[in-house]
Structure formats: C-alpha cells, structure tokens
Amino acid sequence: FDFTLEQKFVSEIPGIPEGSTIKVISRTMAQSFNPSSFKIFLNGADVGEQIMPIIPNTQYGAKGQTKSDTFFINANSSSASLRTSQELKYQFQKMHLENPSDIWTIGL
C-alpha cells in the first residue's frame, strides 16, 4: 500500500463446491485521523466494507487501530467454484486524501 490504494492477494484454493458459502475473515490495522474504510472483493465480487476507527491526533494517543470483521459470500456470486486460485482485493477508501499521515496494514 505504499504507492497504491489497492492490494490483491492470490491464493491457490481449488475445489470450492458450487453454491457453498465462503467465510472471509478480515483483520486490518489503520492509522488515520479521518474517516476511512477498506472495500473487500473476492474474485471481483463485492464482499463488504470494513469501517476503520479514527485515532486521536495527540502526542500520547493511540498510534493505530485494529479491526476484525467476518463476511460471507456465495461461491457462485464470486465464481470461486470455477477457479483454482482465489483473488482477495482490498481497496483503501480515504475521506480526506490530503492527510499524508494515513497509513494501513492488512493481515491475512
């Protein structure tokens, strides 16, 4: 995320049954003084949006906040049963792009 607001992660996960429900657990960390969120996609299909907590702009305040959410998506709507590799994509959404102190990390 150093030079782009989008990251893709590809994993080999073959054999997902057609019509099954896929559970996506997302744990992220952000340092943002303004409202921000992550939009999450599986194989291009919208999984959900993870709203990140704002941190206070103080000398001794928190330096980042973590967030963990669980999302569910049908294998058919994400074409997961038709693929052997699955692509999980995160798009970082900032409300105020002029703040250079907004940083983020993703843990998979």
Secondary structure, DSSP 8 states (H G I E B T S, - for coil): --S-SEEEEEEE-----TT-EEEEEEEEEEE-SS-EEEEEEETTEEEEEEEE------SSS-S-EEEEEEEEEETTTTTGGG-SEEEEEEEEEES-TT-TT-EEEEE-
